[in-house]
Amino acid sequence: MIRKQSLMGTETASSPVDCATETTPTHLLGGRVKVMQPAKGYRIGMDGALLAAACAGLAPRGKALELGCGAGGAMLSLKARCPDLALTGIEREPAYAELARGNAALNSHDDVTVMTGDIGAGFKTLGLDRFDLVFSNPPFFDDPDTLRPPHEAKRPAWIADDGLGAWLDFALAAVKDGGDIVFIHRADRLGDILTGLSSKAGSFRVRPIQPFIEKNAKRILVCGKRLGKAPLRLLPPLVLHDQGNRKHTPEVEAILRGEEVLGW
């Protein structure tokens, strides 16, 4: 039975729950994971898939927390790769949180917890012990005036109302000493991420993600360790597309099928 938690208490849900909007099925990792997603709202894409593969590349053990889990696509992809990992997701939007609980049940994971809560309220409001791994694909924009307004159903996934700093602070508070923090974000926010985490974290590893080999990186994966002291390492880039007939490079195709992880 999937545990259904909110900041006000605990309930249980025994079967997948219908979201407030029309949903469609999506198969991930070559069919190993099935998730129901909103037809018009936020859906897991390449960023979430790479985030899960990067977390699996750490060979995590113990407990992991996803900030802003949405319908649970990244979290459940990580669970499929690391079945012994106990996972918790926090999601502000109740409909998405309910959908994530239903997707956990759909994939027969009874050790997945989804909490309804706001990142801006801080980690202490959850009343939880700290985690071995904290990971997130946070909203990419702080100011709604900097981009064309997204579909209203996608707004929570695009706009960080409390700013990127609130997500970084939450992660630092939620992870154990020696634990890992993994974020995927826009490449132009790398400086902000390193600055925001450096007060309590170090041993940073950064992997650029390039659309093509000759193009600049548009995304970055950042991994830091709470209280880490090792020098920063800039890793080889991951190139998404080649110039041949494939949609993705062979490495990315293998990651999407669940055959490879992103090592650090």
C-alpha positions as CSV (number, residue, x, y, z in Angstrom):
1,M,0.0,0.0,0.0
2,I,1.4,3.4,-1.0
3,R,1.9,5.8,1.8
4,K,0.2,9.1,1.2
5,Q,1.6,11.9,3.3
6,S,1.1,15.6,3.6
7,L,2.4,18.2,6.0
8,M,-0.8,17.7,8.0
9,G,-0.7,14.0,8.5
10,T,-0.6,10.5,6.8
11,E,-3.2,8.7,4.8
12,T,-3.1,5.7,2.5
13,A,-4.1,5.1,-1.1
14,S,-4.5,1.6,-2.4
15,S,-4.6,2.2,-6.2
16,P,-3.6,4.7,-8.9
17,V,-5.5,7.9,-8.5
18,D,-7.0,9.9,-11.3
19,C,-5.4,13.4,-11.7
20,A,-7.5,16.5,-12.2
21,T,-6.7,16.6,-15.9
22,E,-6.6,14.1,-18.7
23,T,-3.7,11.7,-18.5
24,T,-1.8,9.5,-21.0
25,P,0.6,6.6,-20.3
26,T,4.3,6.8,-20.9
27,H,6.8,4.0,-20.8
28,L,10.3,4.6,-19.6
29,L,13.6,2.6,-19.5
30,G,12.5,0.4,-22.4
31,G,9.1,-0.4,-20.7
32,R,10.4,-1.2,-17.2
33,V,8.6,1.9,-15.8
34,K,5.0,3.0,-16.7
35,V,3.7,6.4,-15.6
36,M,0.5,8.2,-16.2
37,Q,1.2,11.8,-17.1
38,P,-1.0,14.9,-17.7
39,A,-1.8,15.2,-21.4
40,K,-1.2,19.0,-21.3
41,G,0.7,19.7,-18.1
42,Y,4.3,19.0,-17.0
43,R,5.7,15.7,-18.3
44,I,9.0,14.0,-17.7
45,G,11.4,14.7,-20.6
46,M,15.1,14.4,-21.3
47,D,16.1,16.4,-18.2
48,G,14.3,14.1,-15.8
49,A,15.7,11.0,-17.6
50,L,19.2,12.3,-17.3
51,L,18.8,13.3,-13.7
52,A,17.7,9.7,-12.8
53,A,20.6,8.2,-14.7
54,A,23.0,10.6,-13.0
55,C,21.7,9.7,-9.5
56,A,22.0,6.0,-10.4
57,G,25.6,6.6,-11.4
58,L,26.3,7.4,-7.8
59,A,25.2,3.9,-6.8
60,P,23.1,5.4,-4.0
61,R,22.1,3.5,-0.9
62,G,19.8,4.2,2.0
63,K,17.3,7.0,1.5
64,A,16.8,9.5,-1.3
65,L,14.6,12.6,-1.7
66,E,13.4,14.2,-4.9
67,L,12.4,17.9,-4.7
68,G,9.5,18.7,-7.0
69,C,8.8,15.1,-8.1
70,G,5.8,16.0,-10.4
71,A,4.1,12.8,-11.5
72,G,7.1,10.7,-10.3
73,G,8.8,9.9,-13.6
74,A,12.4,10.6,-12.5
75,M,11.9,9.1,-9.1
76,L,10.4,5.9,-10.4
77,S,13.1,5.6,-13.0
78,L,15.7,5.8,-10.3
79,K,13.8,3.2,-8.3
80,A,13.8,0.8,-11.2
81,R,17.6,1.2,-11.5
82,C,18.2,1.1,-7.7
83,P,15.5,-1.2,-6.2
84,D,16.9,-1.2,-2.7
85,L,16.8,2.6,-2.5
86,A,14.0,4.0,-0.3
87,L,12.6,7.0,-2.1
88,T,10.6,10.1,-1.0
89,G,9.2,12.8,-3.3
90,I,7.9,16.2,-2.3
91,E,5.5,18.0,-4.6
92,R,3.7,21.3,-4.1
93,E,0.8,20.7,-6.5
94,P,-1.7,18.2,-5.0
95,A,-2.9,16.8,-8.3
96,Y,0.6,15.9,-9.3
97,A,1.4,14.5,-5.9
98,E,-1.7,12.3,-6.1
99,L,-0.7,11.2,-9.6
100,A,2.9,10.3,-8.4
101,R,1.3,8.1,-5.6
102,G,-0.8,6.4,-8.2
103,N,2.3,5.8,-10.4
104,A,4.2,4.3,-7.5
105,A,1.3,1.9,-7.0
106,L,1.1,1.2,-10.8
107,N,4.8,0.1,-10.6
108,S,4.2,-1.9,-7.4
109,H,6.6,0.1,-5.2
110,D,5.4,0.1,-1.6
111,D,8.4,1.8,-0.2
112,V,7.9,5.1,-2.1
113,T,6.5,8.0,-0.2
114,V,5.1,11.2,-1.8
115,M,4.5,14.3,0.4
116,T,2.6,17.4,-0.5
117,G,4.6,20.4,0.5
118,D,6.2,23.6,-0.6
119,I,10.0,23.9,-1.0
120,G,9.7,27.5,0.1
121,A,8.5,26.4,3.5
122,G,11.9,24.7,4.2
123,F,13.0,21.2,5.1
124,K,12.2,21.4,8.8
125,T,8.5,21.6,8.0
126,L,8.6,18.0,6.8
127,G,9.6,16.6,10.2
128,L,11.9,14.0,8.5
129,D,15.4,12.8,9.1
130,R,18.0,13.8,6.6
131,F,18.7,11.8,3.4
132,D,21.7,10.1,1.8
133,L,20.8,11.7,-1.6
134,V,18.8,14.7,-2.5
135,F,18.1,15.4,-6.2
136,S,16.0,17.8,-8.3
137,N,15.1,19.1,-11.7
138,P,13.8,22.5,-10.4
139,P,11.9,25.1,-12.3
140,F,14.3,26.9,-14.6
141,F,13.1,30.4,-14.2
142,D,12.7,32.8,-11.3
143,D,11.1,35.7,-13.1
144,P,7.9,35.1,-15.1
145,D,8.6,38.3,-17.1
146,T,11.7,36.7,-18.7
147,L,9.8,34.2,-20.9
148,R,6.6,33.8,-22.7
149,P,4.0,32.7,-20.2
150,P,3.7,28.9,-20.3
151,H,0.5,26.9,-20.3
152,E,-1.0,27.4,-16.9
153,A,-0.7,23.6,-16.2
154,K,3.0,23.9,-16.8
155,R,3.6,27.1,-14.8
156,P,4.6,25.4,-11.5
157,A,7.3,23.4,-13.3
158,W,8.7,26.4,-15.1
159,I,8.6,29.2,-12.5
160,A,10.4,28.9,-9.1
161,D,8.2,31.3,-7.1
162,D,10.8,31.4,-4.2
163,G,13.8,31.4,-6.5
164,L,16.5,28.8,-7.1
165,G,18.1,29.7,-3.8
166,A,15.2,28.2,-1.9
167,W,15.7,24.9,-3.7
168,L,19.5,24.9,-3.0
169,D,18.9,25.8,0.7
170,F,16.3,23.0,1.0
171,A,18.7,20.5,-0.4
172,L,21.5,21.5,1.9
173,A,19.2,21.1,4.9
174,A,17.8,17.8,3.7
175,V,21.0,15.9,3.0
176,K,23.2,14.1,5.6
177,D,26.9,15.0,6.1
178,G,28.8,13.2,3.4
179,G,25.6,12.8,1.3
180,D,25.2,13.8,-2.3
181,I,23.1,16.6,-3.9
182,V,22.4,16.4,-7.7
183,F,20.7,19.1,-9.7
184,I,20.1,19.5,-13.4
185,H,19.6,23.0,-14.6
186,R,20.3,25.6,-17.3
187,A,24.1,25.9,-18.0
188,D,23.9,29.7,-17.4
189,R,22.9,29.1,-13.8
190,L,26.1,27.1,-12.9
191,G,27.6,29.9,-11.0
192,D,24.5,30.4,-9.0
193,I,24.3,26.7,-8.1
194,L,27.9,26.5,-7.0
195,T,27.6,29.7,-5.0
196,G,24.4,28.6,-3.4
197,L,25.7,25.2,-2.3
198,S,29.3,26.1,-1.4
199,S,28.6,27.3,2.1
200,K,28.0,23.7,3.2
201,A,29.0,21.5,0.3
202,G,32.0,20.8,-1.9
203,S,33.6,18.1,-4.0
204,F,31.6,19.4,-6.9
205,R,31.4,17.5,-10.2
206,V,29.9,19.2,-13.2
207,R,28.9,17.5,-16.5
208,P,27.9,19.7,-19.4
209,I,25.1,18.5,-21.6
210,Q,25.4,19.6,-25.3
211,P,22.7,19.3,-28.0
212,F,25.4,18.6,-30.6
213,I,29.2,18.2,-30.3
214,E,29.8,21.6,-31.9
215,K,27.2,23.4,-29.8
216,N,27.5,25.0,-26.4
217,A,26.1,23.2,-23.4
218,K,22.5,24.3,-22.6
219,R,22.1,22.1,-19.5
220,I,24.5,21.0,-16.7
221,L,24.4,18.3,-14.1
222,V,25.9,19.3,-10.9
223,C,26.8,16.9,-8.0
224,G,28.0,18.1,-4.7
225,K,28.8,16.4,-1.4
226,R,27.7,18.0,1.9
227,L,30.9,19.0,3.7
228,G,33.0,17.7,0.8
229,K,36.5,19.2,0.4
230,A,37.8,17.7,-2.9
231,P,38.6,20.1,-5.8
232,L,35.9,20.8,-8.4
233,R,36.0,18.5,-11.4
234,L,34.7,19.4,-14.9
235,L,33.7,16.1,-16.6
236,P,33.5,15.3,-20.3
237,P,30.2,16.5,-21.9
238,L,27.3,14.4,-22.7
239,V,26.3,15.0,-26.3
240,L,22.6,14.3,-27.0
241,H,22.4,14.2,-30.8
242,D,24.7,13.1,-33.6
243,Q,24.7,14.2,-37.2
244,G,23.7,10.8,-38.5
245,N,20.3,9.1,-38.8
246,R,19.9,8.5,-35.1
247,K,17.7,10.7,-33.0
248,H,20.1,10.5,-30.1
249,T,23.7,9.4,-29.8
250,P,24.3,5.7,-28.9
251,E,25.3,6.7,-25.4
252,V,22.0,8.6,-24.8
253,E,19.9,5.9,-26.4
254,A,21.5,3.4,-24.0
255,I,20.7,5.7,-21.0
256,L,17.1,6.1,-22.1
257,R,16.7,2.3,-22.5
258,G,18.0,1.9,-19.0
259,E,21.1,0.0,-20.1
260,E,23.6,2.6,-19.0
261,V,24.0,5.2,-16.2
262,L,25.8,8.5,-16.1
263,G,29.0,8.0,-14.0
264,W,30.8,10.6,-12.0
